[in-house]
Amino acid sequence: MQSFDFTTLIASCNELCNKWLPARLEQFYQTDRYTILVALRTWQERSWLTLSWHPQAARICLGDPPPREPDTFTFSEQLRHQLNGYALIDIVTLASWERVLDLRFAKRPDDPPDYHLYLEVIGKHSNLILTDNNKQVITVAHQVGRTQSSVRTVQTGQNYSPPPPVLKKDPKQTFDLWKEIIELIPGSLKVQILANYQGLSPVVAKTLIAKAHLESDSSTDTLTEVDWHNLYNCWLDWLNSIDKGEFQPGSTETGYTVLGWQVKQSYASTQELLNSYYSNSLKQEQFDKLHHQLKQKVSYLLNKLTIKKEGFCNRLKQSELSQSYQEKANLLMANLHQWKPGLNSIILADFTSGQPVEISLQPDKNMVANAQILYKQHQKLKRVSSSVEPLLEATQLEIHYLANVLSSLEQLEQYQGVDDFEILEEIQQELITQKYLELTRQTARKEQSKPYRILSPSGFELIIGRNNRQNDQITFTTSSNYDLWFHAQQIPSGHVLLRVPPGSQPEQSDLQFAADWTAYYSQARSSQLVSVIYTLPKYLYKPKGSKPGMVIYKNETVIWGYPDRVSPKKN
């Protein structure tokens, strides 16, 4: 994730100061451990200011409104108590080339500030600290004691002291001095720039070097005089952008820039760019983490159930011997006259085949006692069979259900957008409902995610379920009598519904189109050919008490699907 560097900080603050200050504070809302949303009201409009001290995504920018859930964090309550009724009158940097902002609050725009909110954007040490006008700390997002840092503590009640300054040089220098400092020690151009000057991030340094048509790993002793002048001119362009507050926000191949260089897509404002980038990046980070946790959990449960199933199967195989025990006991009872004291075994002719059967005996017991032992083993194994069979059936159904869940997770290997995260959250919520996971504050989700929709060659709507909640909705709520329902044959897949208006008839191309998408959203996505079935919704039913996504169908027609014909990104 790209860091919120000094250049970005200046671009964001300039835009906020020019368009949003002064602004009345209306509300504080803390969304997580690292983010506070502040409702700002001006004469023209209202928006939410994001203040984040996240270790990888600390930032300040306008963002999305908070979710409709109660705020249970203490820090936001303390800010609300202290700053209620105040106005944000100014945002300034605390020191030159340092990523520490001073947000100033007063009762009226022309009054001197009564409170200061310091946002420190310094990587894993980022923080948000509220002080009074005498710099005494009132509350802090993350308290830092002596056990955590021997350099600087941040605790309520003490006087605020800024982070230790970075001991590097000011970027505003003449060409000769600038060049002399960078080439003093021969080495990588990018490394030398970052090691000597303040206010630069690796992204800005790399961009400056690329704009000068140089390589980041070029050695400083190989540059020509022309190369140095080209690089210095780009350096001056960067400094002028900061001094004049002239920025051109846009996304790049690897992240974003506010300098307008190597832009892939331009944005109307820095706020829009930053909110889009960091919201998506954090969602992707959360997605990857949650996806790994869910897949690991489901795989573990499947492995555990497979072992359990094998155990049941072995016990059933043993129970098949119950008949042989009964037959041997009958042979003993029919041949009591052949018993002799001290026999370890006896060979008797089988009733039906006449073949000799060897029967082990306990020498200290007579023939009747040995027969009773065999009868008891027969009864025991018979009881095992009657008790294990329903357990095996339940285990097989559970394996089938979790295999469907795992298939849905495998279709979400790569994060494509917010919809993917919502689908993943629904899978998590489903596993909680089915008692596979424990409920936490972060896992509660109320809104229903939307299934994937696309048009067939003839213009019919195709609806694709990407988790069990969507599958049940498509199959038993959305479908009508005229639609066609698709599913991969005998393997987990999403439920796919081809919407057919009354009086219309789908072409073969529509059926093939639906079959291809069904094959793509199945466990056999990597195969060249997948067997797919389709039927009318009236031939579908859900067994009572069955798990989400489970359905029984009949009167199906088989069609072959080609998953390699599908391109979701293009569609």
N, C-alpha and C positions, 0 to 999 in steps of 0.2 A: 504494500500500500504506500502511495506517495506521501511524503511528509509535508506538513503545512509549514512551508519555509517563510523566511522574512519577507520575500517579495510578494508572496500570496497574502500574507498578513496585512501588508501595507495596501494592497489592492482592495482587499475586503473592507478594511477600516475606512479607506477614502470613500468608497461607495456608500458605506453606512453613514458616515458623517455628513456627506453631501445630500443624501436623500431621506435619512431617517432621524436626524437629530435636530432639535430635541424631540423626545418621545415620552409619553406617559407610560409608566409601568402598570399593567392591568392584572397580570397573573404570572405565577411561577409554577412550573411543572417539571419534576425530575422523572425522566423516562427510564434511566438505569443508573448504575453506579458511577457513570462517568459523564452524564449529559443532563444539563438543565435547559429548559425552554422558557424564554421570557416573552410574554405578550407585550408588544409595543404598539402604542396608539399615537398617530399623528393627526393633523387636521384632515388629511386626505384619506388615509387608509390604516389598516391594522395588519400586523404580521407577527410571526414568531421568530425570535432570535435564538439561535442555537449556540450555547456555550459548552464546549466539551473539553475535558481534560483526559480523554482516552489515551492510553500509552502509545497507540499507533495512529490515532485519528483525532488528536486534539485540534480544535478549530474554533473560529467564530464566523458565523454566516447566518443569513435568513434561511429558515427551513420549513418543514411541513408541520402542521398542527399536531398536538399530542393525541394519543389514542383516548377513547372514552372509557377510561378505567381510573379508579381512585389512585391518587399519589400517596404512597405510604412511606416516603423517605423523609428523614428528619432534616436533612440539609436544606431542602427546598422550603420546608416549613419555617426554618430559621430565617432564610432570605425573605420569605413572604412577610414575616413578622417585622423585620427591620426596615424593609424598603417599600412597604405598602403605602401608596399615595405619593411616591416620589417620581421624579422624571430623570431619564438618562440624558445628561446635558453634553457629555463629551466622551470621546474615546481617543486616548493618546498612548504612544509608546513610552515606556518608562525610561529607556535609555537607547541611544543610537545603536542600530543594528542588532538589538536584542529582541527576542520574541516574548516580551512581557508587556501586556496591555493594562492600562489603568482606565476602567470604566467609572465615570464620575456621576454621582447622583445628588440632586438637590430638590427642594420643594418646588422651586420655580426656576425656569431656564436662566434667569439673570443672577440668581443667588450663587454664592460660593458653595462648593460641594460639601455635603455633610457626610457622605459615605464614599468609599472607594472599593471597587471590586476588581481584584487583580487576577487576570487570566494569564497563567504562565504556560506557554506552549513550548515545552522543552522535553519532548519525547516521553520516556517512561517516568520522568520526574514532573510531568505536567500537573497543574493544580489550579484551584479556584479559591480565592481567599477574600473575605469581606472584612474591611477595617473601618474604623471611624475616621474623622478628620485628623486625629492625632496619630494615625497609623497603628492604633492598637487593634489586634486581631479579634474580631467578634465571633466569626465562625469560619471554618475551613472545610473544603471537600475531603481532603486527605491529610490528617495530622501526621507530622513527622517528628519523632522524638529522638533522643540521643542514641538509643539503641539502633535506630534506622539510619541515621546520618550523623557523622562527627563534624561535618562542615557547616550545616545549616539546619536549624529546627524550625518547624512551623506549627505553632500550637495556639489555641485560644488564650487570650489574656496577655500574650507577649507582644512586643512591638514588631511590626512587619519589617523585614529586611529582604531586599531583592536577591535573586539568585546570584552566585558569584559570576563576575564578568568573564567572558571568553577572551583570553589573552592573544588576540590576533590584531592585525593592522586594519586601519580604516581603508575601504576600497577606493576612496577619492584621492588619487595621487597622480602625479605627472607621469607621462609615458616612460621616461628614463628610469625613475625610481621604481615604478611598477614592474618594469621589465627586469630590473636588477634584482629585485626581491624574489621574483618567480624563478629566475634562472640561476640564482646563487648556488643552489644545490641541484645538480643534474638529476633528473628523474621524470616520472610520468607527469605530463602537463596538468591533467586533472587533479592529481594528488597534490602537486605543488600549489595550485590555486587554492584548493580547500584548506591546505595546511597553513596558509599565510594570511588569508583575508576573512574578515567577518561578513555576515549577511548572505553567504553563499550556501546553497544546498547542493548535493551531488547532481540533482536534476538540472538546476540552473547552470552549474559549471559545465555539465555535458552539453546543454543546449547552446551556451555561448561558444564552446569549442566547435560544435557542429556548424553553427551559423558562419563561423570563420573558415569553414571547409577544412578543418583539421580533425585529427583523430585524438580521442581522449587519452589513449595510452602512448601518444607520441612523446618522445623524450625532448626535454627542453633544449638540449644542446644540438638538436637537429633542425630547429626552426630557423627559417630565413628571416631577414629583416622585414620582408613583405608580410610574412606570416604573423610576425609580432604586431605590425601595424593593423592588419585586418582584425586580429583578436582584440586589440585595444579599442578599435572603433566599435566592435560589438559590446565591449565592456562599457564604453561611454553610453551606448544606446540603452543598456540595462540601467545604468545610474540615472539617466535622463527620465526614463519611465517612472522610476521611483520618486524622483524630485518633483516631476510635473503631475504625477498621479494619472498618467496616461497608460491604460492597460487594455489588452485585447484578449479576453478570456476565450479559451477553446480547448477541446479535448485533443489528445495526441494518440499515437499508436500504443504507448505504454502508460499513459496517465492523463495529465492536463498541464496547461500552461496559462499564465496571465499576460505573457509577453507577446503573444501573437505569432510565435515562431513554430514552424513545423506543425501547424494546426490541421487536424483532421476534420473537426466540426466546430464551427463558431457558436458562441452563446451570447445571448443578449446582455447578460450581466454576470459579474463575478459570483454573485450570490446563487444564481441559478446553477452555474457550473459546479461550485463547491458542494452545494446541497445534493446535486445529482451524483457527483463522483463519490463522495463519502457515504451517502446513503446506500448506493449500490455496492460499494466496497465492503461496508460493514455487513450488509445483508449477505453478501457472498461468503464472508468469513464465518458468519453465524450458520449459513447454509452448510458449508463444508464441515463445520464442527458437529452440527446436529445430524447431518447425513452419515458421518462416520460413526457416531454414537448409535444411531438407530440400526444401521447395517450390521455393526458389530454385535449389538444385542440380539437382533433377529437371527443372525448366523449362529450365535451361541445357542439360542433356544432350539433352532432346527437341529443342530448337532446333538444336543441333549435329548431331544425327542426321537431322533433316529436311533440313538443307543437304546432308549427306552423301548422303541418298537422292536429292535432286534432281540431284546430280552424277552418280550412277550412272545415273539415268534419261536424262540428257543423253547420256552415253556410249553407252547402249544405242540411243538414237535415231540416233546417228552410225553405230553398227555396222550399222544397217539398210541403210545405203548400200553395204555390202560387195557385195551382189549386183549393183548397178549398175556397180561397178568391174569386176567379172568380165565382165559383158556387154559393156562398152566394150572391154576387153582382147580379147575374142573377136572383136569387130567389126574391130579393128585387124589381128589375125592373119589374118582372112579377106580383108582388102583390102590386102595388102602392096604390090600393084602400083600402088596409087594414091598411094603416098608420093612426095613431092618434097622435096629438101633445103630447109631454112629455114622449113618450115610451122609456124605457131603453133597452128593448129587444123585440124580436118578434119570435114566433115559426111558421115555415112554413113547408109544406110537400116537401120532396126532389123530384126532377123531375123523377128520374129513379126508386128509391126504394119505394118512397112514405112515408118513415120514417120521423118523425118530426125532424126538425133541428132548434136549437135555435141560433139566430143571435143577437149579442150585437149591440146596437144603441147608437148614441149620441143624447140625448133628445132635444137638441137645434137645431137639423138639421132635415130636412124632409127626406123622403125615398130615393129620388134621390141623395141628398147630401151624405147620408150614403153609398149608392151604389158606388158613385164615390170614396169615401175613400177606399172601399174594392178593387175597380179596380186599384187604384194607388198602394196599397200594393201588389197586384198580379204582376203588372209590375215591381215593385222594386225587388221583390224576383226572378222574372224571369231573370232580368239583373244580379243579384247576381250569379245565377247558371251558366250563360254563361261566367262570368268573373272569377269565382272561380275555375271551373273545370280545365282550363289550368294551373292555379297556383298550384293546388293540384297535378297535374301530374308532373310538374317540381319539386315540393318538394319531391315527392316520388322517382323520379330519382336521386335527390341529396342525399337523405337518402340511397338509394341503393349504390351509388358510395362511400359515406363515410363509409358505413358498410364494403365494400370491403377493403378500406384503413385500417380500424380498424382491420379487420381480418389479413391483412398482418403484422400489428404491433404486434398482438398477437402471430404470428408465430415466432417473434423475441424477445421473452421474455428474453432469456438468451444469453449473448454474447459468441460466439464460435470462432470468428476470425475476421480478417480485412474485409472479405467479408460481414459479417453481418453489419458492420458500413457503408460500401459503399452502401448497399441496403437501410439502414435507411436514409442516406443522399439523396438518390434518391427520397425516399418518401417525405422527407422535400422539395426537389426541386419541386416535382410535386405539392405539396400543395401551394407552392409559385406561380407556374405557374397558378394554378386554383384560385388564389386570396384569399386563406384562410390564408396565412401567408405573412409577409412582407419580402422583400429581404434585406439581410445584406451582408457585405463583406465576412463573413465566410460561407455563404450558397451557393456561386457560385460553381457549380461542372460541369465539362465538360466530363469526361470520363464515359463510360458506364460500369456498373458493370456486372459481368458474372453470368448467371443463374446456378442453381445447376444441375449437370450432373451425371448420373449413368447408368450402364449397366443392361439390363433385363436378365432373365435366359438364353435366346437364344442369347445374345450378342448384342441386339438392344440398341441404345442409347436412354435414357429417359432424357428429358430436362424439368426442373421445374422452372416456374417463381415465384419469391418471392416478387415482387412488380408490380405495374401496368405498369411501363416502360418495365420491362422484359416480362410481359404478352403480351403486344402489339408486342414486337419484336418477341417473339416465335410464336405467332398466325399469324401475317401478313407479317413477313419478313423471318423468318427461315423455316417455314413449306413448304412442297412440296405436290404434289398431292397424293403421296403414303402414307404419314404419317397419324397417327391417333391422334386426339385432344381430351383431357380428361378434364372434369370439374365436380365439385360436383353439383348435381341437385338442383337448386333453392336456393342455399346458396352460400355465398362468398367463393372462393377458388382460389388457384393459377392455372394458365393455364399450363397444362402438355402435352407435345408432345412426342409421341413414334415415333422415326425415323425409317421408314420402307424402305429399299432400293428397287428399282424397281425389280420386279420378285420375291420378298420374301413375305412370309406370316407369321405373328406373331402367335405363339402358344397361347393356352388359358392361359398358365402360364404367358406369357408376358402381356396379357391383364389384368390378375388379379394383376400382379406386378404393372402395371401402375395405376390401380384403387386404390390399397392400398396406393400408394404414393400420389395420388390425394386426397384421404380421409384424409391422415395425414396433408397435407398442405391446409386444409379447416377449416372453422369455427367450424366444428363438430369433431375436432381432438380427443376430450375426449370421443366421442361415440364409442360403440363397432362395429356399422355397419353404413355405410354411402352410400346413393344412389349416384352413379356416372354415368355420361353419356359420351359417346364417339362418334365421328363422323369424317368424312373426312374434311380437311381444305376447300374444295370447297363449303361446306355448311355453311361456316361462313362469316359474314359480319359485318362491323362496321357502325352504323347509322351516317349520316353526322352531325357533330357538337357535337357528344357524347363525354363524358369524357374519360380519359385514362382507359384502362382495360375493357371497356364495349364492349360486343360482343353479337350478335344474332345468334343462331344456329338452324338447323332443321335436319331432317332425323337422329336423334340420336338413339343410342342403350343404354339401361340401364344395368348396372352391379353393383354389391355390392362391396364396398371397406372396408377393415379391417385395420384401422389406427394403431392398436396395433401390427401389424406384422412388422411395419417399425422401423428401428433403424438408424437414420442419422449418429450418432457418429461412429457406427461400419462401415458403408459404407464410 
